[in-house]
Amino acid sequence: MPFKYRERFTLARQFSGARLRDRRRFARLSAHALGLAAHCTPDAIFRFERGHCAPSADRLGRLADALSCRIDDLFEAAG
């Protein structure tokens, strides 16, 4: 069953592009290297980091694996 528009918006608001960027830099990975590991383009990595769009659930798992972190680490803190 597909997400409703409002649910997608909520997911996009919780994902943190800044955290993705910080994790990528900490891992000393280029956007190209992270893109290869997560099966997407460097442009997609930059769009995620700038908050222009949020990665899918599948892509979040690949990003977290490539960065050796948990998916939770790529989301804003609650509260």
mmCIF file of the N, C-alpha and C atoms, coordinates in Angstrom:
data_MODEL
# 
_entry.id   MODEL 
# 
loop_
_atom_site.group_PDB 
_atom_site.id 
_atom_site.type_symbol 
_atom_site.label_atom_id 
_atom_site.label_alt_id 
_atom_site.label_comp_id 
_atom_site.label_asym_id 
_atom_site.label_entity_id 
_atom_site.label_seq_id 
_atom_site.pdbx_PDB_ins_code 
_atom_site.Cartn_x 
_atom_site.Cartn_y 
_atom_site.Cartn_z 
_atom_site.occupancy 
_atom_site.B_iso_or_equiv 
_atom_site.pdbx_formal_charge 
_atom_site.auth_seq_id 
_atom_site.auth_comp_id 
_atom_site.auth_asym_id 
_atom_site.auth_atom_id 
_atom_site.pdbx_PDB_model_num 
ATOM 1   N N  . MET A 1 1  ? 0.849  -1.174 0.000  1.00 0.00 ? 1  MET A N  1 
ATOM 2   C CA . MET A 1 1  ? 0.000  0.000  0.000  1.00 0.00 ? 1  MET A CA 1 
ATOM 3   C C  . MET A 1 1  ? 0.896  1.239  0.000  1.00 0.00 ? 1  MET A C  1 
ATOM 4   N N  . PRO A 1 2  ? 0.742  2.137  -0.962 1.00 0.00 ? 2  PRO A N  1 
ATOM 5   C CA . PRO A 1 2  ? 1.621  3.306  -1.052 1.00 0.00 ? 2  PRO A CA 1 
ATOM 6   C C  . PRO A 1 2  ? 1.350  4.310  0.060  1.00 0.00 ? 2  PRO A C  1 
ATOM 7   N N  . PHE A 1 3  ? 2.391  5.096  0.369  1.00 0.00 ? 3  PHE A N  1 
ATOM 8   C CA . PHE A 1 3  ? 2.238  6.149  1.362  1.00 0.00 ? 3  PHE A CA 1 
ATOM 9   C C  . PHE A 1 3  ? 1.330  7.241  0.827  1.00 0.00 ? 3  PHE A C  1 
ATOM 10  N N  . LYS A 1 4  ? 0.598  7.855  1.720  1.00 0.00 ? 4  LYS A N  1 
ATOM 11  C CA . LYS A 1 4  ? -0.173 9.036  1.350  1.00 0.00 ? 4  LYS A CA 1 
ATOM 12  C C  . LYS A 1 4  ? 0.787  10.214 1.308  1.00 0.00 ? 4  LYS A C  1 
ATOM 13  N N  . TYR A 1 5  ? 0.404  11.282 0.626  1.00 0.00 ? 5  TYR A N  1 
ATOM 14  C CA . TYR A 1 5  ? 1.262  12.456 0.488  1.00 0.00 ? 5  TYR A CA 1 
ATOM 15  C C  . TYR A 1 5  ? 1.739  12.961 1.840  1.00 0.00 ? 5  TYR A C  1 
ATOM 16  N N  . ARG A 1 6  ? 0.841  13.080 2.785  1.00 0.00 ? 6  ARG A N  1 
ATOM 17  C CA . ARG A 1 6  ? 1.198  13.629 4.096  1.00 0.00 ? 6  ARG A CA 1 
ATOM 18  C C  . ARG A 1 6  ? 2.238  12.753 4.802  1.00 0.00 ? 6  ARG A C  1 
ATOM 19  N N  . GLU A 1 7  ? 2.123  11.442 4.681  1.00 0.00 ? 7  GLU A N  1 
ATOM 20  C CA . GLU A 1 7  ? 3.083  10.543 5.308  1.00 0.00 ? 7  GLU A CA 1 
ATOM 21  C C  . GLU A 1 7  ? 4.460  10.708 4.675  1.00 0.00 ? 7  GLU A C  1 
ATOM 22  N N  . ARG A 1 8  ? 4.534  10.857 3.371  1.00 0.00 ? 8  ARG A N  1 
ATOM 23  C CA . ARG A 1 8  ? 5.818  11.068 2.706  1.00 0.00 ? 8  ARG A CA 1 
ATOM 24  C C  . ARG A 1 8  ? 6.444  12.360 3.181  1.00 0.00 ? 8  ARG A C  1 
ATOM 25  N N  . PHE A 1 9  ? 5.638  13.397 3.335  1.00 0.00 ? 9  PHE A N  1 
ATOM 26  C CA . PHE A 1 9  ? 6.152  14.681 3.791  1.00 0.00 ? 9  PHE A CA 1 
ATOM 27  C C  . PHE A 1 9  ? 6.738  14.539 5.188  1.00 0.00 ? 9  PHE A C  1 
ATOM 28  N N  . THR A 1 10 ? 6.084  13.793 6.050  1.00 0.00 ? 10 THR A N  1 
ATOM 29  C CA . THR A 1 10 ? 6.576  13.581 7.404  1.00 0.00 ? 10 THR A CA 1 
ATOM 30  C C  . THR A 1 10 ? 7.924  12.878 7.372  1.00 0.00 ? 10 THR A C  1 
ATOM 31  N N  . LEU A 1 11 ? 8.062  11.836 6.537  1.00 0.00 ? 11 LEU A N  1 
ATOM 32  C CA . LEU A 1 11 ? 9.343  11.143 6.441  1.00 0.00 ? 11 LEU A CA 1 
ATOM 33  C C  . LEU A 1 11 ? 10.433 12.075 5.939  1.00 0.00 ? 11 LEU A C  1 
ATOM 34  N N  . ALA A 1 12 ? 10.118 12.903 4.959  1.00 0.00 ? 12 ALA A N  1 
ATOM 35  C CA . ALA A 1 12 ? 11.101 13.820 4.401  1.00 0.00 ? 12 ALA A CA 1 
ATOM 36  C C  . ALA A 1 12 ? 11.556 14.835 5.443  1.00 0.00 ? 12 ALA A C  1 
ATOM 37  N N  . ARG A 1 13 ? 10.666 15.248 6.315  1.00 0.00 ? 13 ARG A N  1 
ATOM 38  C CA . ARG A 1 13 ? 11.031 16.223 7.347  1.00 0.00 ? 13 ARG A CA 1 
ATOM 39  C C  . ARG A 1 13 ? 11.926 15.613 8.407  1.00 0.00 ? 13 ARG A C  1 
ATOM 40  N N  . GLN A 1 14 ? 11.808 14.337 8.680  1.00 0.00 ? 14 GLN A N  1 
ATOM 41  C CA . GLN A 1 14 ? 12.583 13.714 9.733  1.00 0.00 ? 14 GLN A CA 1 
ATOM 42  C C  . GLN A 1 14 ? 13.992 13.343 9.281  1.00 0.00 ? 14 GLN A C  1 
ATOM 43  N N  . PHE A 1 15 ? 14.153 13.029 8.002  1.00 0.00 ? 15 PHE A N  1 
ATOM 44  C CA . PHE A 1 15 ? 15.467 12.702 7.483  1.00 0.00 ? 15 PHE A CA 1 
ATOM 45  C C  . PHE A 1 15 ? 16.351 13.941 7.540  1.00 0.00 ? 15 PHE A C  1 
ATOM 46  N N  . SER A 1 16 ? 17.608 13.766 7.941  1.00 0.00 ? 16 SER A N  1 
ATOM 47  C CA . SER A 1 16 ? 18.516 14.896 8.063  1.00 0.00 ? 16 SER A CA 1 
ATOM 48  C C  . SER A 1 16 ? 19.638 14.813 7.033  1.00 0.00 ? 16 SER A C  1 
ATOM 49  N N  . GLY A 1 17 ? 19.563 15.653 6.030  1.00 0.00 ? 17 GLY A N  1 
ATOM 50  C CA . GLY A 1 17 ? 20.622 15.721 5.040  1.00 0.00 ? 17 GLY A CA 1 
ATOM 51  C C  . GLY A 1 17 ? 21.943 16.155 5.655  1.00 0.00 ? 17 GLY A C  1 
ATOM 52  N N  . ALA A 1 18 ? 21.874 17.029 6.664  1.00 0.00 ? 18 ALA A N  1 
ATOM 53  C CA . ALA A 1 18 ? 23.092 17.484 7.342  1.00 0.00 ? 18 ALA A CA 1 
ATOM 54  C C  . ALA A 1 18 ? 23.777 16.318 8.053  1.00 0.00 ? 18 ALA A C  1 
ATOM 55  N N  . ARG A 1 19 ? 22.991 15.449 8.654  1.00 0.00 ? 19 ARG A N  1 
ATOM 56  C CA . ARG A 1 19 ? 23.596 14.279 9.308  1.00 0.00 ? 19 ARG A CA 1 
ATOM 57  C C  . ARG A 1 19 ? 24.226 13.333 8.304  1.00 0.00 ? 19 ARG A C  1 
ATOM 58  N N  . LEU A 1 20 ? 23.570 13.175 7.149  1.00 0.00 ? 20 LEU A N  1 
ATOM 59  C CA . LEU A 1 20 ? 24.143 12.350 6.095  1.00 0.00 ? 20 LEU A CA 1 
ATOM 60  C C  . LEU A 1 20 ? 25.482 12.935 5.650  1.00 0.00 ? 20 LEU A C  1 
ATOM 61  N N  . ARG A 1 21 ? 25.514 14.241 5.423  1.00 0.00 ? 21 ARG A N  1 
ATOM 62  C CA . ARG A 1 21 ? 26.745 14.908 5.004  1.00 0.00 ? 21 ARG A CA 1 
ATOM 63  C C  . ARG A 1 21 ? 27.846 14.754 6.065  1.00 0.00 ? 21 ARG A C  1 
ATOM 64  N N  . ASP A 1 22 ? 27.472 14.960 7.337  1.00 0.00 ? 22 ASP A N  1 
ATOM 65  C CA . ASP A 1 22 ? 28.462 14.824 8.409  1.00 0.00 ? 22 ASP A CA 1 
ATOM 66  C C  . ASP A 1 22 ? 29.009 13.405 8.497  1.00 0.00 ? 22 ASP A C  1 
ATOM 67  N N  . ARG A 1 23 ? 28.145 12.422 8.370  1.00 0.00 ? 23 ARG A N  1 
ATOM 68  C CA . ARG A 1 23 ? 28.580 11.021 8.401  1.00 0.00 ? 23 ARG A CA 1 
ATOM 69  C C  . ARG A 1 23 ? 29.487 10.705 7.211  1.00 0.00 ? 23 ARG A C  1 
ATOM 70  N N  . ARG A 1 24 ? 29.125 11.227 6.033  1.00 0.00 ? 24 ARG A N  1 
ATOM 71  C CA . ARG A 1 24 ? 29.937 10.984 4.835  1.00 0.00 ? 24 ARG A CA 1 
ATOM 72  C C  . ARG A 1 24 ? 31.321 11.598 5.010  1.00 0.00 ? 24 ARG A C  1 
ATOM 73  N N  . ARG A 1 25 ? 31.370 12.811 5.502  1.00 0.00 ? 25 ARG A N  1 
ATOM 74  C CA . ARG A 1 25 ? 32.667 13.474 5.712  1.00 0.00 ? 25 ARG A CA 1 
ATOM 75  C C  . ARG A 1 25 ? 33.484 12.766 6.784  1.00 0.00 ? 25 ARG A C  1 
ATOM 76  N N  . PHE A 1 26 ? 32.832 12.342 7.868  1.00 0.00 ? 26 PHE A N  1 
ATOM 77  C CA . PHE A 1 26 ? 33.534 11.615 8.934  1.00 0.00 ? 26 PHE A CA 1 
ATOM 78  C C  . PHE A 1 26 ? 34.139 10.318 8.399  1.00 0.00 ? 26 PHE A C  1 
ATOM 79  N N  . ALA A 1 27 ? 33.409 9.657  7.491  1.00 0.00 ? 27 ALA A N  1 
ATOM 80  C CA . ALA A 1 27 ? 33.902 8.416  6.886  1.00 0.00 ? 27 ALA A CA 1 
ATOM 81  C C  . ALA A 1 27 ? 34.933 8.684  5.785  1.00 0.00 ? 27 ALA A C  1 
ATOM 82  N N  . ARG A 1 28 ? 35.164 9.965  5.505  1.00 0.00 ? 28 ARG A N  1 
ATOM 83  C CA . ARG A 1 28 ? 36.128 10.383 4.484  1.00 0.00 ? 28 ARG A CA 1 
ATOM 84  C C  . ARG A 1 28 ? 35.778 9.798  3.113  1.00 0.00 ? 28 ARG A C  1 
ATOM 85  N N  . LEU A 1 29 ? 34.481 9.854  2.794  1.00 0.00 ? 29 LEU A N  1 
ATOM 86  C CA . LEU A 1 29 ? 33.993 9.371  1.504  1.00 0.00 ? 29 LEU A CA 1 
ATOM 87  C C  . LEU A 1 29 ? 33.566 10.547 0.642  1.00 0.00 ? 29 LEU A C  1 
ATOM 88  N N  . SER A 1 30 ? 33.857 10.476 -0.620 1.00 0.00 ? 30 SER A N  1 
ATOM 89  C CA . SER A 1 30 ? 33.336 11.461 -1.566 1.00 0.00 ? 30 SER A CA 1 
ATOM 90  C C  . SER A 1 30 ? 31.878 11.098 -1.865 1.00 0.00 ? 30 SER A C  1 
ATOM 91  N N  . ALA A 1 31 ? 31.164 12.035 -2.440 1.00 0.00 ? 31 ALA A N  1 
ATOM 92  C CA . ALA A 1 31 ? 29.787 11.750 -2.849 1.00 0.00 ? 31 ALA A CA 1 
ATOM 93  C C  . ALA A 1 31 ? 29.786 10.644 -3.902 1.00 0.00 ? 31 ALA A C  1 
ATOM 94  N N  . HIS A 1 32 ? 30.804 10.625 -4.735 1.00 0.00 ? 32 HIS A N  1 
ATOM 95  C CA . HIS A 1 32 ? 30.909 9.583  -5.763 1.00 0.00 ? 32 HIS A CA 1 
ATOM 96  C C  . HIS A 1 32 ? 31.076 8.203  -5.113 1.00 0.00 ? 32 HIS A C  1 
ATOM 97  N N  . ALA A 1 33 ? 31.972 8.103  -4.135 1.00 0.00 ? 33 ALA A N  1 
ATOM 98  C CA . ALA A 1 33 ? 32.222 6.818  -3.463 1.00 0.00 ? 33 ALA A CA 1 
ATOM 99  C C  . ALA A 1 33 ? 30.984 6.343  -2.698 1.00 0.00 ? 33 ALA A C  1 
ATOM 100 N N  . LEU A 1 34 ? 30.312 7.264  -2.016 1.00 0.00 ? 34 LEU A N  1 
ATOM 101 C CA . LEU A 1 34 ? 29.098 6.887  -1.289 1.00 0.00 ? 34 LEU A CA 1 
ATOM 102 C C  . LEU A 1 34 ? 27.998 6.481  -2.265 1.00 0.00 ? 34 LEU A C  1 
ATOM 103 N N  . GLY A 1 35 ? 27.902 7.198  -3.366 1.00 0.00 ? 35 GLY A N  1 
ATOM 104 C CA . GLY A 1 35 ? 26.914 6.851  -4.383 1.00 0.00 ? 35 GLY A CA 1 
ATOM 105 C C  . GLY A 1 35 ? 27.137 5.455  -4.942 1.00 0.00 ? 35 GLY A C  1 
ATOM 106 N N  . LEU A 1 36 ? 28.387 5.119  -5.198 1.00 0.00 ? 36 LEU A N  1 
ATOM 107 C CA . LEU A 1 36 ? 28.691 3.768  -5.694 1.00 0.00 ? 36 LEU A CA 1 
ATOM 108 C C  . LEU A 1 36 ? 28.266 2.708  -4.682 1.00 0.00 ? 36 LEU A C  1 
ATOM 109 N N  . ALA A 1 37 ? 28.578 2.959  -3.422 1.00 0.00 ? 37 ALA A N  1 
ATOM 110 C CA . ALA A 1 37 ? 28.246 1.989  -2.376 1.00 0.00 ? 37 ALA A CA 1 
ATOM 111 C C  . ALA A 1 37 ? 26.741 1.866  -2.165 1.00 0.00 ? 37 ALA A C  1 
ATOM 112 N N  . ALA A 1 38 ? 26.003 2.968  -2.356 1.00 0.00 ? 38 ALA A N  1 
ATOM 113 C CA . ALA A 1 38 ? 24.565 2.971  -2.123 1.00 0.00 ? 38 ALA A CA 1 
ATOM 114 C C  . ALA A 1 38 ? 23.767 2.807  -3.414 1.00 0.00 ? 38 ALA A C  1 
ATOM 115 N N  . HIS A 1 39 ? 24.446 2.561  -4.515 1.00 0.00 ? 39 HIS A N  1 
ATOM 116 C CA . HIS A 1 39 ? 23.804 2.339  -5.816 1.00 0.00 ? 39 HIS A CA 1 
ATOM 117 C C  . HIS A 1 39 ? 22.977 3.541  -6.270 1.00 0.00 ? 39 HIS A C  1 
ATOM 118 N N  . CYS A 1 40 ? 23.582 4.720  -6.187 1.00 0.00 ? 40 CYS A N  1 
ATOM 119 C CA . CYS A 1 40 ? 22.936 5.923  -6.710 1.00 0.00 ? 40 CYS A CA 1 
ATOM 120 C C  . CYS A 1 40 ? 24.010 6.882  -7.211 1.00 0.00 ? 40 CYS A C  1 
ATOM 121 N N  . THR A 1 41 ? 23.602 7.978  -7.789 1.00 0.00 ? 41 THR A N  1 
ATOM 122 C CA . THR A 1 41 ? 24.549 8.925  -8.370 1.00 0.00 ? 41 THR A CA 1 
ATOM 123 C C  . THR A 1 41 ? 25.056 9.910  -7.315 1.00 0.00 ? 41 THR A C  1 
ATOM 124 N N  . PRO A 1 42 ? 26.212 10.512 -7.560 1.00 0.00 ? 42 PRO A N  1 
ATOM 125 C CA . PRO A 1 42 ? 26.689 11.556 -6.647 1.00 0.00 ? 42 PRO A CA 1 
ATOM 126 C C  . PRO A 1 42 ? 25.690 12.718 -6.559 1.00 0.00 ? 42 PRO A C  1 
ATOM 127 N N  . ASP A 1 43 ? 25.007 13.019 -7.663 1.00 0.00 ? 43 ASP A N  1 
ATOM 128 C CA . ASP A 1 43 ? 24.002 14.078 -7.655 1.00 0.00 ? 43 ASP A CA 1 
ATOM 129 C C  . ASP A 1 43 ? 22.878 13.750 -6.677 1.00 0.00 ? 43 ASP A C  1 
ATOM 130 N N  . ALA A 1 44 ? 22.480 12.492 -6.617 1.00 0.00 ? 44 ALA A N  1 
ATOM 131 C CA . ALA A 1 44 ? 21.441 12.088 -5.663 1.00 0.00 ? 44 ALA A CA 1 
ATOM 132 C C  . ALA A 1 44 ? 21.933 12.294 -4.229 1.00 0.00 ? 44 ALA A C  1 
ATOM 133 N N  . ILE A 1 45 ? 23.188 11.970 -3.972 1.00 0.00 ? 45 ILE A N  1 
ATOM 134 C CA . ILE A 1 45 ? 23.760 12.175 -2.629 1.00 0.00 ? 45 ILE A CA 1 
ATOM 135 C C  . ILE A 1 45 ? 23.683 13.652 -2.268 1.00 0.00 ? 45 ILE A C  1 
ATOM 136 N N  . PHE A 1 46 ? 24.086 14.532 -3.184 1.00 0.00 ? 46 PHE A N  1 
ATOM 137 C CA . PHE A 1 46 ? 24.029 15.967 -2.917 1.00 0.00 ? 46 PHE A CA 1 
ATOM 138 C C  . PHE A 1 46 ? 22.597 16.452 -2.700 1.00 0.00 ? 46 PHE A C  1 
ATOM 139 N N  . ARG A 1 47 ? 21.630 15.913 -3.455 1.00 0.00 ? 47 ARG A N  1 
ATOM 140 C CA . ARG A 1 47 ? 20.226 16.299 -3.254 1.00 0.00 ? 47 ARG A CA 1 
ATOM 141 C C  . ARG A 1 47 ? 19.734 15.860 -1.886 1.00 0.00 ? 47 ARG A C  1 
ATOM 142 N N  . PHE A 1 48 ? 20.121 14.658 -1.449 1.00 0.00 ? 48 PHE A N  1 
ATOM 143 C CA . PHE A 1 48 ? 19.747 14.200 -0.110 1.00 0.00 ? 48 PHE A CA 1 
ATOM 144 C C  . PHE A 1 48 ? 20.354 15.127 0.941  1.00 0.00 ? 48 PHE A C  1 
ATOM 145 N N  . GLU A 1 49 ? 21.633 15.453 0.792  1.00 0.00 ? 49 GLU A N  1 
ATOM 146 C CA . GLU A 1 49 ? 22.330 16.282 1.775  1.00 0.00 ? 49 GLU A CA 1 
ATOM 147 C C  . GLU A 1 49 ? 21.757 17.691 1.852  1.00 0.00 ? 49 GLU A C  1 
ATOM 148 N N  . ARG A 1 50 ? 21.301 18.218 0.752  1.00 0.00 ? 50 ARG A N  1 
ATOM 149 C CA . ARG A 1 50 ? 20.732 19.576 0.726  1.00 0.00 ? 50 ARG A CA 1 
ATOM 150 C C  . ARG A 1 50 ? 19.261 19.604 1.114  1.00 0.00 ? 50 ARG A C  1 
ATOM 151 N N  . GLY A 1 51 ? 18.670 18.443 1.302  1.00 0.00 ? 51 GLY A N  1 
ATOM 152 C CA . GLY A 1 51 ? 17.269 18.379 1.702  1.00 0.00 ? 51 GLY A CA 1 
ATOM 153 C C  . GLY A 1 51 ? 16.285 18.574 0.568  1.00 0.00 ? 51 GLY A C  1 
ATOM 154 N N  . HIS A 1 52 ? 16.747 18.448 -0.664 1.00 0.00 ? 52 HIS A N  1 
ATOM 155 C CA . HIS A 1 52 ? 15.849 18.594 -1.811 1.00 0.00 ? 52 HIS A CA 1 
ATOM 156 C C  . HIS A 1 52 ? 14.918 17.396 -1.946 1.00 0.00 ? 52 HIS A C  1 
ATOM 157 N N  . CYS A 1 53 ? 15.341 16.253 -1.441 1.00 0.00 ? 53 CYS A N  1 
ATOM 158 C CA . CYS A 1 53 ? 14.505 15.051 -1.442 1.00 0.00 ? 53 CYS A CA 1 
ATOM 159 C C  . CYS A 1 53 ? 15.052 14.113 -0.374 1.00 0.00 ? 53 CYS A C  1 
ATOM 160 N N  . ALA A 1 54 ? 14.271 13.120 -0.037 1.00 0.00 ? 54 ALA A N  1 
ATOM 161 C CA . ALA A 1 54 ? 14.682 12.137 0.962  1.00 0.00 ? 54 ALA A CA 1 
ATOM 162 C C  . ALA A 1 54 ? 14.854 10.779 0.281  1.00 0.00 ? 54 ALA A C  1 
ATOM 163 N N  . PRO A 1 55 ? 15.826 10.012 0.718  1.00 0.00 ? 55 PRO A N  1 
ATOM 164 C CA . PRO A 1 55 ? 16.021 8.689  0.121  1.00 0.00 ? 55 PRO A CA 1 
ATOM 165 C C  . PRO A 1 55 ? 14.903 7.723  0.509  1.00 0.00 ? 55 PRO A C  1 
ATOM 166 N N  . SER A 1 56 ? 14.700 6.726  -0.331 1.00 0.00 ? 56 SER A N  1 
ATOM 167 C CA . SER A 1 56 ? 13.714 5.689  -0.031 1.00 0.00 ? 56 SER A CA 1 
ATOM 168 C C  . SER A 1 56 ? 14.216 4.849  1.144  1.00 0.00 ? 56 SER A C  1 
ATOM 169 N N  . ALA A 1 57 ? 13.341 4.039  1.686  1.00 0.00 ? 57 ALA A N  1 
ATOM 170 C CA . ALA A 1 57 ? 13.714 3.173  2.809  1.00 0.00 ? 57 ALA A CA 1 
ATOM 171 C C  . ALA A 1 57 ? 14.844 2.226  2.404  1.00 0.00 ? 57 ALA A C  1 
ATOM 172 N N  . ASP A 1 58 ? 14.771 1.678  1.206  1.00 0.00 ? 58 ASP A N  1 
ATOM 173 C CA . ASP A 1 58 ? 15.817 0.790  0.716  1.00 0.00 ? 58 ASP A CA 1 
ATOM 174 C C  . ASP A 1 58 ? 17.147 1.530  0.606  1.00 0.00 ? 58 ASP A C  1 
ATOM 175 N N  . ARG A 1 59 ? 17.096 2.727  0.068  1.00 0.00 ? 59 ARG A N  1 
ATOM 176 C CA . ARG A 1 59 ? 18.314 3.527  -0.100 1.00 0.00 ? 59 ARG A CA 1 
ATOM 177 C C  . ARG A 1 59 ? 18.884 3.943  1.247  1.00 0.00 ? 59 ARG A C  1 
ATOM 178 N N  . LEU A 1 60 ? 18.012 4.235  2.221  1.00 0.00 ? 60 LEU A N  1 
ATOM 179 C CA . LEU A 1 60 ? 18.492 4.570  3.570  1.00 0.00 ? 60 LEU A CA 1 
ATOM 180 C C  . LEU A 1 60 ? 19.321 3.428  4.146  1.00 0.00 ? 60 LEU A C  1 
ATOM 181 N N  . GLY A 1 61 ? 18.850 2.208  3.951  1.00 0.00 ? 61 GLY A N  1 
ATOM 182 C CA . GLY A 1 61 ? 19.602 1.050  4.434  1.00 0.00 ? 61 GLY A CA 1 
ATOM 183 C C  . GLY A 1 61 ? 20.965 0.942  3.774  1.00 0.00 ? 61 GLY A C  1 
ATOM 184 N N  . ARG A 1 62 ? 21.006 1.184  2.476  1.00 0.00 ? 62 ARG A N  1 
ATOM 185 C CA . ARG A 1 62 ? 22.286 1.125  1.759  1.00 0.00 ? 62 ARG A CA 1 
ATOM 186 C C  . ARG A 1 62 ? 23.231 2.236  2.198  1.00 0.00 ? 62 ARG A C  1 
ATOM 187 N N  . LEU A 1 63 ? 22.680 3.432  2.406  1.00 0.00 ? 63 LEU A N  1 
ATOM 188 C CA . LEU A 1 63 ? 23.511 4.543  2.877  1.00 0.00 ? 63 LEU A CA 1 
ATOM 189 C C  . LEU A 1 63 ? 24.082 4.242  4.261  1.00 0.00 ? 63 LEU A C  1 
ATOM 190 N N  . ALA A 1 64 ? 23.232 3.755  5.156  1.00 0.00 ? 64 ALA A N  1 
ATOM 191 C CA . ALA A 1 64 ? 23.686 3.427  6.508  1.00 0.00 ? 64 ALA A CA 1 
ATOM 192 C C  . ALA A 1 64 ? 24.754 2.339  6.475  1.00 0.00 ? 64 ALA A C  1 
ATOM 193 N N  . ASP A 1 65 ? 24.563 1.320  5.651  1.00 0.00 ? 65 ASP A N  1 
ATOM 194 C CA . ASP A 1 65 ? 25.573 0.264  5.532  1.00 0.00 ? 65 ASP A CA 1 
ATOM 195 C C  . ASP A 1 65 ? 26.901 0.825  5.039  1.00 0.00 ? 65 ASP A C  1 
ATOM 196 N N  . ALA A 1 66 ? 26.844 1.672  4.024  1.00 0.00 ? 66 ALA A N  1 
ATOM 197 C CA . ALA A 1 66 ? 28.064 2.244  3.455  1.00 0.00 ? 66 ALA A CA 1 
ATOM 198 C C  . ALA A 1 66 ? 28.788 3.146  4.452  1.00 0.00 ? 66 ALA A C  1 
ATOM 199 N N  . LEU A 1 67 ? 28.018 3.777  5.340  1.00 0.00 ? 67 LEU A N  1 
ATOM 200 C CA . LEU A 1 67 ? 28.601 4.689  6.327  1.00 0.00 ? 67 LEU A CA 1 
ATOM 201 C C  . LEU A 1 67 ? 28.863 4.010  7.669  1.00 0.00 ? 67 LEU A C  1 
ATOM 202 N N  . SER A 1 68 ? 28.585 2.723  7.759  1.00 0.00 ? 68 SER A N  1 
ATOM 203 C CA . SER A 1 68 ? 28.770 1.950  8.998  1.00 0.00 ? 68 SER A CA 1 
ATOM 204 C C  . SER A 1 68 ? 28.051 2.609  10.174 1.00 0.00 ? 68 SER A C  1 
ATOM 205 N N  . CYS A 1 69 ? 26.793 2.968  9.940  1.00 0.00 ? 69 CYS A N  1 
ATOM 206 C CA . CYS A 1 69 ? 25.986 3.545  11.010 1.00 0.00 ? 69 CYS A CA 1 
ATOM 207 C C  . CYS A 1 69 ? 24.588 2.951  10.958 1.00 0.00 ? 69 CYS A C  1 
ATOM 208 N N  . ARG A 1 70 ? 23.771 3.342  11.907 1.00 0.00 ? 70 ARG A N  1 
ATOM 209 C CA . ARG A 1 70 ? 22.374 2.908  11.926 1.00 0.00 ? 70 ARG A CA 1 
ATOM 210 C C  . ARG A 1 70 ? 21.532 3.879  11.114 1.00 0.00 ? 70 ARG A C  1 
ATOM 211 N N  . ILE A 1 71 ? 20.409 3.419  10.619 1.00 0.00 ? 71 ILE A N  1 
ATOM 212 C CA . ILE A 1 71 ? 19.497 4.304  9.893  1.00 0.00 ? 71 ILE A CA 1 
ATOM 213 C C  . ILE A 1 71 ? 19.070 5.458  10.795 1.00 0.00 ? 71 ILE A C  1 
ATOM 214 N N  . ASP A 1 72 ? 18.852 5.177  12.070 1.00 0.00 ? 72 ASP A N  1 
ATOM 215 C CA . ASP A 1 72 ? 18.459 6.221  13.033 1.00 0.00 ? 72 ASP A CA 1 
ATOM 216 C C  . ASP A 1 72 ? 19.454 7.380  13.051 1.00 0.00 ? 72 ASP A C  1 
ATOM 217 N N  . ASP A 1 73 ? 20.712 7.094  12.803 1.00 0.00 ? 73 ASP A N  1 
ATOM 218 C CA . ASP A 1 73 ? 21.743 8.131  12.836 1.00 0.00 ? 73 ASP A CA 1 
ATOM 219 C C  . ASP A 1 73 ? 21.573 9.162  11.725 1.00 0.00 ? 73 ASP A C  1 
ATOM 220 N N  . LEU A 1 74 ? 20.764 8.848  10.717 1.00 0.00 ? 74 LEU A N  1 
ATOM 221 C CA . LEU A 1 74 ? 20.549 9.746  9.593  1.00 0.00 ? 74 LEU A CA 1 
ATOM 222 C C  . LEU A 1 74 ? 19.267 10.568 9.738  1.00 0.00 ? 74 LEU A C  1 
ATOM 223 N N  . PHE A 1 75 ? 18.631 10.482 10.916 1.00 0.00 ? 75 PHE A N  1 
ATOM 224 C CA . PHE A 1 75 ? 17.405 11.220 11.170 1.00 0.00 ? 75 PHE A CA 1 
ATOM 225 C C  . PHE A 1 75 ? 17.631 12.240 12.273 1.00 0.00 ? 75 PHE A C  1 
ATOM 226 N N  . GLU A 1 76 ? 16.817 13.306 12.260 1.00 0.00 ? 76 GLU A N  1 
ATOM 227 C CA . GLU A 1 76 ? 16.882 14.327 13.277 1.00 0.00 ? 76 GLU A CA 1 
ATOM 228 C C  . GLU A 1 76 ? 16.450 13.744 14.615 1.00 0.00 ? 76 GLU A C  1 
ATOM 229 N N  . ALA A 1 77 ? 17.000 14.303 15.682 1.00 0.00 ? 77 ALA A N  1 
ATOM 230 C CA . ALA A 1 77 ? 16.613 13.863 17.004 1.00 0.00 ? 77 ALA A CA 1 
ATOM 231 C C  . ALA A 1 77 ? 15.168 14.278 17.285 1.00 0.00 ? 77 ALA A C  1 
ATOM 232 N N  . ALA A 1 78 ? 14.427 13.406 17.932 1.00 0.00 ? 78 ALA A N  1 
ATOM 233 C CA . ALA A 1 78 ? 13.029 13.706 18.261 1.00 0.00 ? 78 ALA A CA 1 
ATOM 234 C C  . ALA A 1 78 ? 12.973 14.805 19.295 1.00 0.00 ? 78 ALA A C  1 
ATOM 235 N N  . GLY A 1 79 ? 11.939 15.616 19.165 1.00 0.00 ? 79 GLY A N  1 
ATOM 236 C CA . GLY A 1 79 ? 11.734 16.645 20.172 1.00 0.00 ? 79 GLY A CA 1 
ATOM 237 C C  . GLY A 1 79 ? 12.002 17.958 19.631 1.00 0.00 ? 79 GLY A C  1 
# 
